[in-house]
Amino acid sequence: MSYALFDQVILAVDLPELGLRAGTRGTVVEALGAPPAEYAVEFFDDQGKTIDWVVLGNEQLRIDTERIGTTSDINSARDS
């Protein structure tokens, strides 16, 4: 799976060395490589404060189906 800029994602694995647990929500802030092999993701706590900014591979992420919309959805709606 590939992710677009500002896609809402969920961490699929625990990263104890960073204090991040599977299920932590984040936002893709940059795609690295061509095709993207890694993604820079900013993770947030329940209050919306940044926990950490981490570069991760596809296998460490999954799309957040509970948070509706991505930037591309918002831009499409704006253009219509």
mmCIF file of the N, C-alpha and C atoms, coordinates in Angstrom:
data_MODEL
# 
_entry.id   MODEL 
# 
loop_
_atom_site.group_PDB 
_atom_site.id 
_atom_site.type_symbol 
_atom_site.label_atom_id 
_atom_site.label_alt_id 
_atom_site.label_comp_id 
_atom_site.label_asym_id 
_atom_site.label_entity_id 
_atom_site.label_seq_id 
_atom_site.pdbx_PDB_ins_code 
_atom_site.Cartn_x 
_atom_site.Cartn_y 
_atom_site.Cartn_z 
_atom_site.occupancy 
_atom_site.B_iso_or_equiv 
_atom_site.pdbx_formal_charge 
_atom_site.auth_seq_id 
_atom_site.auth_comp_id 
_atom_site.auth_asym_id 
_atom_site.auth_atom_id 
_atom_site.pdbx_PDB_model_num 
ATOM 1   N N  . MET A 1 1  ? 0.842   -1.179 0.000  1.00 0.00 ? 1  MET A N  1 
ATOM 2   C CA . MET A 1 1  ? 0.000   0.000  0.000  1.00 0.00 ? 1  MET A CA 1 
ATOM 3   C C  . MET A 1 1  ? 0.882   1.235  0.000  1.00 0.00 ? 1  MET A C  1 
ATOM 4   N N  . SER A 1 2  ? 0.452   2.250  -0.703 1.00 0.00 ? 2  SER A N  1 
ATOM 5   C CA . SER A 1 2  ? 1.172   3.514  -0.647 1.00 0.00 ? 2  SER A CA 1 
ATOM 6   C C  . SER A 1 2  ? 0.259   4.561  -0.024 1.00 0.00 ? 2  SER A C  1 
ATOM 7   N N  . TYR A 1 3  ? 0.863   5.568  0.535  1.00 0.00 ? 3  TYR A N  1 
ATOM 8   C CA . TYR A 1 3  ? 0.135   6.612  1.233  1.00 0.00 ? 3  TYR A CA 1 
ATOM 9   C C  . TYR A 1 3  ? 0.408   7.957  0.578  1.00 0.00 ? 3  TYR A C  1 
ATOM 10  N N  . ALA A 1 4  ? -0.573  8.833  0.635  1.00 0.00 ? 4  ALA A N  1 
ATOM 11  C CA . ALA A 1 4  ? -0.443  10.182 0.090  1.00 0.00 ? 4  ALA A CA 1 
ATOM 12  C C  . ALA A 1 4  ? -0.123  11.159 1.219  1.00 0.00 ? 4  ALA A C  1 
ATOM 13  N N  . LEU A 1 5  ? 0.399   12.286 0.841  1.00 0.00 ? 5  LEU A N  1 
ATOM 14  C CA . LEU A 1 5  ? 0.678   13.344 1.796  1.00 0.00 ? 5  LEU A CA 1 
ATOM 15  C C  . LEU A 1 5  ? -0.584  13.667 2.580  1.00 0.00 ? 5  LEU A C  1 
ATOM 16  N N  . PHE A 1 6  ? -0.471  13.746 3.877  1.00 0.00 ? 6  PHE A N  1 
ATOM 17  C CA . PHE A 1 6  ? -1.538  14.063 4.832  1.00 0.00 ? 6  PHE A CA 1 
ATOM 18  C C  . PHE A 1 6  ? -2.544  12.944 5.059  1.00 0.00 ? 6  PHE A C  1 
ATOM 19  N N  . ASP A 1 7  ? -2.280  11.737 4.530  1.00 0.00 ? 7  ASP A N  1 
ATOM 20  C CA . ASP A 1 7  ? -3.142  10.610 4.872  1.00 0.00 ? 7  ASP A CA 1 
ATOM 21  C C  . ASP A 1 7  ? -3.075  10.362 6.370  1.00 0.00 ? 7  ASP A C  1 
ATOM 22  N N  . GLN A 1 8  ? -4.198  9.980  6.932  1.00 0.00 ? 8  GLN A N  1 
ATOM 23  C CA . GLN A 1 8  ? -4.285  9.640  8.344  1.00 0.00 ? 8  GLN A CA 1 
ATOM 24  C C  . GLN A 1 8  ? -3.955  8.161  8.474  1.00 0.00 ? 8  GLN A C  1 
ATOM 25  N N  . VAL A 1 9  ? -2.973  7.838  9.318  1.00 0.00 ? 9  VAL A N  1 
ATOM 26  C CA . VAL A 1 9  ? -2.513  6.459  9.455  1.00 0.00 ? 9  VAL A CA 1 
ATOM 27  C C  . VAL A 1 9  ? -2.485  6.044  10.923 1.00 0.00 ? 9  VAL A C  1 
ATOM 28  N N  . ILE A 1 10 ? -2.349  4.738  11.112 1.00 0.00 ? 10 ILE A N  1 
ATOM 29  C CA . ILE A 1 10 ? -2.206  4.164  12.448 1.00 0.00 ? 10 ILE A CA 1 
ATOM 30  C C  . ILE A 1 10 ? -0.930  3.337  12.458 1.00 0.00 ? 10 ILE A C  1 
ATOM 31  N N  . LEU A 1 11 ? -0.170  3.456  13.520 1.00 0.00 ? 11 LEU A N  1 
ATOM 32  C CA . LEU A 1 11 ? 1.031   2.650  13.684 1.00 0.00 ? 11 LEU A CA 1 
ATOM 33  C C  . LEU A 1 11 ? 0.626   1.194  13.871 1.00 0.00 ? 11 LEU A C  1 
ATOM 34  N N  . ALA A 1 12 ? 1.179   0.301  13.066 1.00 0.00 ? 12 ALA A N  1 
ATOM 35  C CA . ALA A 1 12 ? 0.800   -1.113 13.086 1.00 0.00 ? 12 ALA A CA 1 
ATOM 36  C C  . ALA A 1 12 ? 1.664   -1.948 14.029 1.00 0.00 ? 12 ALA A C  1 
ATOM 37  N N  . VAL A 1 13 ? 2.760   -1.396 14.499 1.00 0.00 ? 13 VAL A N  1 
ATOM 38  C CA . VAL A 1 13 ? 3.693   -2.136 15.357 1.00 0.00 ? 13 VAL A CA 1 
ATOM 39  C C  . VAL A 1 13 ? 4.096   -1.278 16.544 1.00 0.00 ? 13 VAL A C  1 
ATOM 40  N N  . ASP A 1 14 ? 4.504   -1.917 17.621 1.00 0.00 ? 14 ASP A N  1 
ATOM 41  C CA . ASP A 1 14 ? 5.060   -1.185 18.758 1.00 0.00 ? 14 ASP A CA 1 
ATOM 42  C C  . ASP A 1 14 ? 6.474   -0.724 18.420 1.00 0.00 ? 14 ASP A C  1 
ATOM 43  N N  . LEU A 1 15 ? 6.795   0.498  18.813 1.00 0.00 ? 15 LEU A N  1 
ATOM 44  C CA . LEU A 1 15 ? 8.160   1.022  18.705 1.00 0.00 ? 15 LEU A CA 1 
ATOM 45  C C  . LEU A 1 15 ? 8.571   1.502  20.098 1.00 0.00 ? 15 LEU A C  1 
ATOM 46  N N  . PRO A 1 16 ? 8.864   0.561  21.003 1.00 0.00 ? 16 PRO A N  1 
ATOM 47  C CA . PRO A 1 16 ? 9.126   0.926  22.397 1.00 0.00 ? 16 PRO A CA 1 
ATOM 48  C C  . PRO A 1 16 ? 10.310  1.871  22.583 1.00 0.00 ? 16 PRO A C  1 
ATOM 49  N N  . GLU A 1 17 ? 11.291  1.768  21.687 1.00 0.00 ? 17 GLU A N  1 
ATOM 50  C CA . GLU A 1 17 ? 12.459  2.652  21.793 1.00 0.00 ? 17 GLU A CA 1 
ATOM 51  C C  . GLU A 1 17 ? 12.095  4.114  21.563 1.00 0.00 ? 17 GLU A C  1 
ATOM 52  N N  . LEU A 1 18 ? 10.933  4.344  20.934 1.00 0.00 ? 18 LEU A N  1 
ATOM 53  C CA . LEU A 1 18 ? 10.459  5.703  20.674 1.00 0.00 ? 18 LEU A CA 1 
ATOM 54  C C  . LEU A 1 18 ? 9.262   6.064  21.548 1.00 0.00 ? 18 LEU A C  1 
ATOM 55  N N  . GLY A 1 19 ? 8.827   5.114  22.364 1.00 0.00 ? 19 GLY A N  1 
ATOM 56  C CA . GLY A 1 19 ? 7.662   5.363  23.210 1.00 0.00 ? 19 GLY A CA 1 
ATOM 57  C C  . GLY A 1 19 ? 6.352   5.349  22.438 1.00 0.00 ? 19 GLY A C  1 
ATOM 58  N N  . LEU A 1 20 ? 6.329   4.677  21.276 1.00 0.00 ? 20 LEU A N  1 
ATOM 59  C CA . LEU A 1 20 ? 5.118   4.600  20.453 1.00 0.00 ? 20 LEU A CA 1 
ATOM 60  C C  . LEU A 1 20 ? 4.572   3.181  20.478 1.00 0.00 ? 20 LEU A C  1 
ATOM 61  N N  . ARG A 1 21 ? 3.250   3.085  20.617 1.00 0.00 ? 21 ARG A N  1 
ATOM 62  C CA . ARG A 1 21 ? 2.589   1.786  20.644 1.00 0.00 ? 21 ARG A CA 1 
ATOM 63  C C  . ARG A 1 21 ? 1.731   1.611  19.408 1.00 0.00 ? 21 ARG A C  1 
ATOM 64  N N  . ALA A 1 22 ? 1.559   0.350  18.996 1.00 0.00 ? 22 ALA A N  1 
ATOM 65  C CA . ALA A 1 22 ? 0.653   0.042  17.887 1.00 0.00 ? 22 ALA A CA 1 
ATOM 66  C C  . ALA A 1 22 ? -0.707  0.665  18.205 1.00 0.00 ? 22 ALA A C  1 
ATOM 67  N N  . GLY A 1 23 ? -1.311  1.282  17.193 1.00 0.00 ? 23 GLY A N  1 
ATOM 68  C CA . GLY A 1 23 ? -2.600  1.946  17.381 1.00 0.00 ? 23 GLY A CA 1 
ATOM 69  C C  . GLY A 1 23 ? -2.489  3.451  17.509 1.00 0.00 ? 23 GLY A C  1 
ATOM 70  N N  . THR A 1 24 ? -1.263  3.961  17.687 1.00 0.00 ? 24 THR A N  1 
ATOM 71  C CA . THR A 1 24 ? -1.071  5.410  17.775 1.00 0.00 ? 24 THR A CA 1 
ATOM 72  C C  . THR A 1 24 ? -1.388  6.040  16.425 1.00 0.00 ? 24 THR A C  1 
ATOM 73  N N  . ARG A 1 25 ? -2.146  7.126  16.447 1.00 0.00 ? 25 ARG A N  1 
ATOM 74  C CA . ARG A 1 25 ? -2.563  7.788  15.207 1.00 0.00 ? 25 ARG A CA 1 
ATOM 75  C C  . ARG A 1 25 ? -1.553  8.843  14.780 1.00 0.00 ? 25 ARG A C  1 
ATOM 76  N N  . GLY A 1 26 ? -1.433  8.980  13.437 1.00 0.00 ? 26 GLY A N  1 
ATOM 77  C CA . GLY A 1 26 ? -0.510  9.962  12.898 1.00 0.00 ? 26 GLY A CA 1 
ATOM 78  C C  . GLY A 1 26 ? -0.937  10.435 11.521 1.00 0.00 ? 26 GLY A C  1 
ATOM 79  N N  . THR A 1 27 ? -0.128  11.324 10.969 1.00 0.00 ? 27 THR A N  1 
ATOM 80  C CA . THR A 1 27 ? -0.374  11.901 9.649  1.00 0.00 ? 27 THR A CA 1 
ATOM 81  C C  . THR A 1 27 ? 0.898   11.808 8.818  1.00 0.00 ? 27 THR A C  1 
ATOM 82  N N  . VAL A 1 28 ? 0.765   11.349 7.579  1.00 0.00 ? 28 VAL A N  1 
ATOM 83  C CA . VAL A 1 28 ? 1.907   11.305 6.662  1.00 0.00 ? 28 VAL A CA 1 
ATOM 84  C C  . VAL A 1 28 ? 2.278   12.739 6.309  1.00 0.00 ? 28 VAL A C  1 
ATOM 85  N N  . VAL A 1 29 ? 3.530   13.109 6.577  1.00 0.00 ? 29 VAL A N  1 
ATOM 86  C CA . VAL A 1 29 ? 3.981   14.472 6.270  1.00 0.00 ? 29 VAL A CA 1 
ATOM 87  C C  . VAL A 1 29 ? 4.970   14.522 5.113  1.00 0.00 ? 29 VAL A C  1 
ATOM 88  N N  . GLU A 1 30 ? 5.479   13.345 4.709  1.00 0.00 ? 30 GLU A N  1 
ATOM 89  C CA . GLU A 1 30 ? 6.384   13.312 3.560  1.00 0.00 ? 30 GLU A CA 1 
ATOM 90  C C  . GLU A 1 30 ? 6.534   11.873 3.075  1.00 0.00 ? 30 GLU A C  1 
ATOM 91  N N  . ALA A 1 31 ? 6.575   11.698 1.751  1.00 0.00 ? 31 ALA A N  1 
ATOM 92  C CA . ALA A 1 31 ? 6.854   10.404 1.141  1.00 0.00 ? 31 ALA A CA 1 
ATOM 93  C C  . ALA A 1 31 ? 8.295   10.439 0.660  1.00 0.00 ? 31 ALA A C  1 
ATOM 94  N N  . LEU A 1 32 ? 9.062   9.407  1.004  1.00 0.00 ? 32 LEU A N  1 
ATOM 95  C CA . LEU A 1 32 ? 10.493  9.388  0.693  1.00 0.00 ? 32 LEU A CA 1 
ATOM 96  C C  . LEU A 1 32 ? 10.805  8.280  -0.303 1.00 0.00 ? 32 LEU A C  1 
ATOM 97  N N  . GLY A 1 33 ? 11.526  8.610  -1.347 1.00 0.00 ? 33 GLY A N  1 
ATOM 98  C CA . GLY A 1 33 ? 11.893  7.637  -2.368 1.00 0.00 ? 33 GLY A CA 1 
ATOM 99  C C  . GLY A 1 33 ? 10.910  7.655  -3.523 1.00 0.00 ? 33 GLY A C  1 
ATOM 100 N N  . ALA A 1 34 ? 11.280  6.927  -4.583 1.00 0.00 ? 34 ALA A N  1 
ATOM 101 C CA . ALA A 1 34 ? 10.412  6.859  -5.759 1.00 0.00 ? 34 ALA A CA 1 
ATOM 102 C C  . ALA A 1 34 ? 10.437  5.442  -6.285 1.00 0.00 ? 34 ALA A C  1 
ATOM 103 N N  . PRO A 1 35 ? 9.376   4.644  -6.237 1.00 0.00 ? 35 PRO A N  1 
ATOM 104 C CA . PRO A 1 35 ? 8.140   4.980  -5.529 1.00 0.00 ? 35 PRO A CA 1 
ATOM 105 C C  . PRO A 1 35 ? 8.419   5.044  -4.033 1.00 0.00 ? 35 PRO A C  1 
ATOM 106 N N  . PRO A 1 36 ? 7.551   5.709  -3.298 1.00 0.00 ? 36 PRO A N  1 
ATOM 107 C CA . PRO A 1 36 ? 7.839   5.861  -1.863 1.00 0.00 ? 36 PRO A CA 1 
ATOM 108 C C  . PRO A 1 36 ? 8.037   4.513  -1.177 1.00 0.00 ? 36 PRO A C  1 
ATOM 109 N N  . ALA A 1 37 ? 9.177   4.392  -0.546 1.00 0.00 ? 37 ALA A N  1 
ATOM 110 C CA . ALA A 1 37 ? 9.479   3.184  0.210  1.00 0.00 ? 37 ALA A CA 1 
ATOM 111 C C  . ALA A 1 37 ? 9.308   3.449  1.699  1.00 0.00 ? 37 ALA A C  1 
ATOM 112 N N  . GLU A 1 38 ? 9.379   4.714  2.063  1.00 0.00 ? 38 GLU A N  1 
ATOM 113 C CA . GLU A 1 38 ? 9.250   5.107  3.461  1.00 0.00 ? 38 GLU A CA 1 
ATOM 114 C C  . GLU A 1 38 ? 8.439   6.396  3.542  1.00 0.00 ? 38 GLU A C  1 
ATOM 115 N N  . TYR A 1 39 ? 7.907   6.627  4.733  1.00 0.00 ? 39 TYR A N  1 
ATOM 116 C CA . TYR A 1 39 ? 7.066   7.801  4.956  1.00 0.00 ? 39 TYR A CA 1 
ATOM 117 C C  . TYR A 1 39 ? 7.452   8.466  6.262  1.00 0.00 ? 39 TYR A C  1 
ATOM 118 N N  . ALA A 1 40 ? 7.550   9.776  6.247  1.00 0.00 ? 40 ALA A N  1 
ATOM 119 C CA . ALA A 1 40 ? 7.715   10.539 7.470  1.00 0.00 ? 40 ALA A CA 1 
ATOM 120 C C  . ALA A 1 40 ? 6.321   10.754 8.033  1.00 0.00 ? 40 ALA A C  1 
ATOM 121 N N  . VAL A 1 41 ? 6.138   10.356 9.287  1.00 0.00 ? 41 VAL A N  1 
ATOM 122 C CA . VAL A 1 41 ? 4.831   10.421 9.918  1.00 0.00 ? 41 VAL A CA 1 
ATOM 123 C C  . VAL A 1 41 ? 4.944   11.179 11.233 1.00 0.00 ? 41 VAL A C  1 
ATOM 124 N N  . GLU A 1 42 ? 4.016   12.100 11.453 1.00 0.00 ? 42 GLU A N  1 
ATOM 125 C CA . GLU A 1 42 ? 3.942   12.813 12.718 1.00 0.00 ? 42 GLU A CA 1 
ATOM 126 C C  . GLU A 1 42 ? 2.841   12.160 13.538 1.00 0.00 ? 42 GLU A C  1 
ATOM 127 N N  . PHE A 1 43 ? 3.190   11.695 14.741 1.00 0.00 ? 43 PHE A N  1 
ATOM 128 C CA . PHE A 1 43 ? 2.231   11.033 15.625 1.00 0.00 ? 43 PHE A CA 1 
ATOM 129 C C  . PHE A 1 43 ? 1.753   11.995 16.702 1.00 0.00 ? 43 PHE A C  1 
ATOM 130 N N  . PHE A 1 44 ? 0.482   11.832 17.081 1.00 0.00 ? 44 PHE A N  1 
ATOM 131 C CA . PHE A 1 44 ? -0.176  12.739 18.019 1.00 0.00 ? 44 PHE A CA 1 
ATOM 132 C C  . PHE A 1 44 ? -0.793  11.984 19.183 1.00 0.00 ? 44 PHE A C  1 
ATOM 133 N N  . ASP A 1 45 ? -0.934  12.688 20.330 1.00 0.00 ? 45 ASP A N  1 
ATOM 134 C CA . ASP A 1 45 ? -1.670  12.104 21.451 1.00 0.00 ? 45 ASP A CA 1 
ATOM 135 C C  . ASP A 1 45 ? -3.152  12.448 21.306 1.00 0.00 ? 45 ASP A C  1 
ATOM 136 N N  . ASP A 1 46 ? -3.964  12.058 22.278 1.00 0.00 ? 46 ASP A N  1 
ATOM 137 C CA . ASP A 1 46 ? -5.412  12.275 22.204 1.00 0.00 ? 46 ASP A CA 1 
ATOM 138 C C  . ASP A 1 46 ? -5.804  13.754 22.218 1.00 0.00 ? 46 ASP A C  1 
ATOM 139 N N  . GLN A 1 47 ? -4.913  14.615 22.687 1.00 0.00 ? 47 GLN A N  1 
ATOM 140 C CA . GLN A 1 47 ? -5.180  16.049 22.713 1.00 0.00 ? 47 GLN A CA 1 
ATOM 141 C C  . GLN A 1 47 ? -4.655  16.766 21.473 1.00 0.00 ? 47 GLN A C  1 
ATOM 142 N N  . GLY A 1 48 ? -4.070  15.998 20.538 1.00 0.00 ? 48 GLY A N  1 
ATOM 143 C CA . GLY A 1 48 ? -3.565  16.583 19.309 1.00 0.00 ? 48 GLY A CA 1 
ATOM 144 C C  . GLY A 1 48 ? -2.146  17.112 19.406 1.00 0.00 ? 48 GLY A C  1 
ATOM 145 N N  . LYS A 1 49 ? -1.469  16.861 20.512 1.00 0.00 ? 49 LYS A N  1 
ATOM 146 C CA . LYS A 1 49 ? -0.081  17.302 20.670 1.00 0.00 ? 49 LYS A CA 1 
ATOM 147 C C  . LYS A 1 49 ? 0.855   16.286 20.030 1.00 0.00 ? 49 LYS A C  1 
ATOM 148 N N  . THR A 1 50 ? 1.892   16.787 19.384 1.00 0.00 ? 50 THR A N  1 
ATOM 149 C CA . THR A 1 50 ? 2.865   15.917 18.722 1.00 0.00 ? 50 THR A CA 1 
ATOM 150 C C  . THR A 1 50 ? 3.609   15.069 19.741 1.00 0.00 ? 50 THR A C  1 
ATOM 151 N N  . ILE A 1 51 ? 3.644   13.759 19.475 1.00 0.00 ? 51 ILE A N  1 
ATOM 152 C CA . ILE A 1 51 ? 4.430   12.829 20.292 1.00 0.00 ? 51 ILE A CA 1 
ATOM 153 C C  . ILE A 1 51 ? 5.824   12.700 19.690 1.00 0.00 ? 51 ILE A C  1 
ATOM 154 N N  . ASP A 1 52 ? 5.867   12.445 18.374 1.00 0.00 ? 52 ASP A N  1 
ATOM 155 C CA . ASP A 1 52 ? 7.147   12.248 17.685 1.00 0.00 ? 52 ASP A CA 1 
ATOM 156 C C  . ASP A 1 52 ? 6.930   12.313 16.181 1.00 0.00 ? 52 ASP A C  1 
ATOM 157 N N  . TRP A 1 53 ? 8.014   12.464 15.473 1.00 0.00 ? 53 TRP A N  1 
ATOM 158 C CA . TRP A 1 53 ? 8.055   12.516 14.004 1.00 0.00 ? 53 TRP A CA 1 
ATOM 159 C C  . TRP A 1 53 ? 9.030   11.429 13.608 1.00 0.00 ? 53 TRP A C  1 
ATOM 160 N N  . VAL A 1 54 ? 8.549   10.408 12.847 1.00 0.00 ? 54 VAL A N  1 
ATOM 161 C CA . VAL A 1 54 ? 9.338   9.209  12.591 1.00 0.00 ? 54 VAL A CA 1 
ATOM 162 C C  . VAL A 1 54 ? 9.254   8.816  11.116 1.00 0.00 ? 54 VAL A C  1 
ATOM 163 N N  . VAL A 1 55 ? 10.341  8.258  10.576 1.00 0.00 ? 55 VAL A N  1 
ATOM 164 C CA . VAL A 1 55 ? 10.335  7.705  9.219  1.00 0.00 ? 55 VAL A CA 1 
ATOM 165 C C  . VAL A 1 55 ? 10.095  6.202  9.329  1.00 0.00 ? 55 VAL A C  1 
ATOM 166 N N  . LEU A 1 56 ? 9.041   5.730  8.628  1.00 0.00 ? 56 LEU A N  1 
ATOM 167 C CA . LEU A 1 56 ? 8.629   4.329  8.717  1.00 0.00 ? 56 LEU A CA 1 
ATOM 168 C C  . LEU A 1 56 ? 8.350   3.747  7.344  1.00 0.00 ? 56 LEU A C  1 
ATOM 169 N N  . GLY A 1 57 ? 8.385   2.418  7.244  1.00 0.00 ? 57 GLY A N  1 
ATOM 170 C CA . GLY A 1 57 ? 8.053   1.715  6.016  1.00 0.00 ? 57 GLY A CA 1 
ATOM 171 C C  . GLY A 1 57 ? 6.577   1.349  5.968  1.00 0.00 ? 57 GLY A C  1 
ATOM 172 N N  . ASN A 1 58 ? 6.128   0.949  4.775  1.00 0.00 ? 58 ASN A N  1 
ATOM 173 C CA . ASN A 1 58 ? 4.731   0.546  4.561  1.00 0.00 ? 58 ASN A CA 1 
ATOM 174 C C  . ASN A 1 58 ? 4.242   -0.459 5.585  1.00 0.00 ? 58 ASN A C  1 
ATOM 175 N N  . GLU A 1 59 ? 5.069   -1.461 5.878  1.00 0.00 ? 59 GLU A N  1 
ATOM 176 C CA . GLU A 1 59 ? 4.651   -2.555 6.745  1.00 0.00 ? 59 GLU A CA 1 
ATOM 177 C C  . GLU A 1 59 ? 4.427   -2.120 8.187  1.00 0.00 ? 59 GLU A C  1 
ATOM 178 N N  . GLN A 1 60 ? 4.879   -0.924 8.531  1.00 0.00 ? 60 GLN A N  1 
ATOM 179 C CA . GLN A 1 60 ? 4.716   -0.422 9.901  1.00 0.00 ? 60 GLN A CA 1 
ATOM 180 C C  . GLN A 1 60 ? 3.481   0.462  10.063 1.00 0.00 ? 60 GLN A C  1 
ATOM 181 N N  . LEU A 1 61 ? 2.761   0.679  8.967  1.00 0.00 ? 61 LEU A N  1 
ATOM 182 C CA . LEU A 1 61 ? 1.606   1.573  8.986  1.00 0.00 ? 61 LEU A CA 1 
ATOM 183 C C  . LEU A 1 61 ? 0.372   0.907  8.414  1.00 0.00 ? 61 LEU A C  1 
ATOM 184 N N  . ARG A 1 62 ? -0.774  1.455  8.753  1.00 0.00 ? 62 ARG A N  1 
ATOM 185 C CA . ARG A 1 62 ? -2.033  1.098  8.088  1.00 0.00 ? 62 ARG A CA 1 
ATOM 186 C C  . ARG A 1 62 ? -2.894  2.344  8.038  1.00 0.00 ? 62 ARG A C  1 
ATOM 187 N N  . ILE A 1 63 ? -3.799  2.384  7.080  1.00 0.00 ? 63 ILE A N  1 
ATOM 188 C CA . ILE A 1 63 ? -4.655  3.554  6.913  1.00 0.00 ? 63 ILE A CA 1 
ATOM 189 C C  . ILE A 1 63 ? -5.622  3.621  8.098  1.00 0.00 ? 63 ILE A C  1 
ATOM 190 N N  . ASP A 1 64 ? -5.924  4.821  8.555  1.00 0.00 ? 64 ASP A N  1 
ATOM 191 C CA . ASP A 1 64 ? -6.849  5.029  9.666  1.00 0.00 ? 64 ASP A CA 1 
ATOM 192 C C  . ASP A 1 64 ? -8.256  5.156  9.100  1.00 0.00 ? 64 ASP A C  1 
ATOM 193 N N  . THR A 1 65 ? -9.015  4.077  9.160  1.00 0.00 ? 65 THR A N  1 
ATOM 194 C CA . THR A 1 65 ? -10.360 4.074  8.582  1.00 0.00 ? 65 THR A CA 1 
ATOM 195 C C  . THR A 1 65 ? -11.373 4.797  9.463  1.00 0.00 ? 65 THR A C  1 
ATOM 196 N N  . GLU A 1 66 ? -10.998 5.113  10.695 1.00 0.00 ? 66 GLU A N  1 
ATOM 197 C CA . GLU A 1 66 ? -11.915 5.825  11.591 1.00 0.00 ? 66 GLU A CA 1 
ATOM 198 C C  . GLU A 1 66 ? -11.891 7.331  11.371 1.00 0.00 ? 66 GLU A C  1 
ATOM 199 N N  . ARG A 1 67 ? -10.813 7.830  10.816 1.00 0.00 ? 67 ARG A N  1 
ATOM 200 C CA . ARG A 1 67 ? -10.708 9.263  10.550 1.00 0.00 ? 67 ARG A CA 1 
ATOM 201 C C  . ARG A 1 67 ? -10.994 9.464  9.074  1.00 0.00 ? 67 ARG A C  1 
ATOM 202 N N  . ILE A 1 68 ? -12.080 10.123 8.797  1.00 0.00 ? 68 ILE A N  1 
ATOM 203 C CA . ILE A 1 68 ? -12.557 10.256 7.416  1.00 0.00 ? 68 ILE A CA 1 
ATOM 204 C C  . ILE A 1 68 ? -11.849 11.400 6.723  1.00 0.00 ? 68 ILE A C  1 
ATOM 205 N N  . GLY A 1 69 ? -11.452 11.132 5.474  1.00 0.00 ? 69 GLY A N  1 
ATOM 206 C CA . GLY A 1 69 ? -10.906 12.184 4.626  1.00 0.00 ? 69 GLY A CA 1 
ATOM 207 C C  . GLY A 1 69 ? -9.400  12.289 4.678  1.00 0.00 ? 69 GLY A C  1 
ATOM 208 N N  . THR A 1 70 ? -8.869  12.663 3.545  1.00 0.00 ? 70 THR A N  1 
ATOM 209 C CA . THR A 1 70 ? -7.452  12.958 3.408  1.00 0.00 ? 70 THR A CA 1 
ATOM 210 C C  . THR A 1 70 ? -7.361  14.313 2.731  1.00 0.00 ? 70 THR A C  1 
ATOM 211 N N  . THR A 1 71 ? -6.183  14.818 2.620  1.00 0.00 ? 71 THR A N  1 
ATOM 212 C CA . THR A 1 71 ? -6.008  16.089 1.941  1.00 0.00 ? 71 THR A CA 1 
ATOM 213 C C  . THR A 1 71 ? -6.493  16.013 0.503  1.00 0.00 ? 71 THR A C  1 
ATOM 214 N N  . SER A 1 72 ? -6.249  14.880 -0.172 1.00 0.00 ? 72 SER A N  1 
ATOM 215 C CA . SER A 1 72 ? -6.701  14.771 -1.554 1.00 0.00 ? 72 SER A CA 1 
ATOM 216 C C  . SER A 1 72 ? -8.227  14.808 -1.622 1.00 0.00 ? 72 SER A C  1 
ATOM 217 N N  . ASP A 1 73 ? -8.920  14.232 -0.627 1.00 0.00 ? 73 ASP A N  1 
ATOM 218 C CA . ASP A 1 73 ? -10.382 14.316 -0.583 1.00 0.00 ? 73 ASP A CA 1 
ATOM 219 C C  . ASP A 1 73 ? -10.826 15.756 -0.402 1.00 0.00 ? 73 ASP A C  1 
ATOM 220 N N  . ILE A 1 74 ? -10.161 16.475 0.479  1.00 0.00 ? 74 ILE A N  1 
ATOM 221 C CA . ILE A 1 74 ? -10.516 17.876 0.744  1.00 0.00 ? 74 ILE A CA 1 
ATOM 222 C C  . ILE A 1 74 ? -10.279 18.713 -0.494 1.00 0.00 ? 74 ILE A C  1 
ATOM 223 N N  . ASN A 1 75 ? -9.138  18.516 -1.157 1.00 0.00 ? 75 ASN A N  1 
ATOM 224 C CA . ASN A 1 75 ? -8.851  19.281 -2.374 1.00 0.00 ? 75 ASN A CA 1 
ATOM 225 C C  . ASN A 1 75 ? -9.845  18.976 -3.482 1.00 0.00 ? 75 ASN A C  1 
ATOM 226 N N  . SER A 1 76 ? -10.249 17.695 -3.615 1.00 0.00 ? 76 SER A N  1 
ATOM 227 C CA . SER A 1 76 ? -11.247 17.329 -4.625 1.00 0.00 ? 76 SER A CA 1 
ATOM 228 C C  . SER A 1 76 ? -12.572 18.021 -4.358 1.00 0.00 ? 76 SER A C  1 
ATOM 229 N N  . ALA A 1 77 ? -12.971 18.060 -3.104 1.00 0.00 ? 77 ALA A N  1 
ATOM 230 C CA . ALA A 1 77 ? -14.233 18.709 -2.752 1.00 0.00 ? 77 ALA A CA 1 
ATOM 231 C C  . ALA A 1 77 ? -14.178 20.204 -3.044 1.00 0.00 ? 77 ALA A C  1 
ATOM 232 N N  . ARG A 1 78 ? -13.025 20.807 -2.776 1.00 0.00 ? 78 ARG A N  1 
ATOM 233 C CA . ARG A 1 78 ? -12.855 22.239 -3.022 1.00 0.00 ? 78 ARG A CA 1 
ATOM 234 C C  . ARG A 1 78 ? -12.950 22.567 -4.500 1.00 0.00 ? 78 ARG A C  1 
ATOM 235 N N  . ASP A 1 79 ? -12.383 21.677 -5.334 1.00 0.00 ? 79 ASP A N  1 
ATOM 236 C CA . ASP A 1 79 ? -12.346 21.915 -6.787 1.00 0.00 ? 79 ASP A CA 1 
ATOM 237 C C  . ASP A 1 79 ? -13.687 21.676 -7.462 1.00 0.00 ? 79 ASP A C  1 
ATOM 238 N N  . SER A 1 80 ? -14.639 20.982 -6.785 1.00 0.00 ? 80 SER A N  1 
ATOM 239 C CA . SER A 1 80 ? -15.919 20.690 -7.420 1.00 0.00 ? 80 SER A CA 1 
ATOM 240 C C  . SER A 1 80 ? -16.884 21.846 -7.325 1.00 0.00 ? 80 SER A C  1 
# 
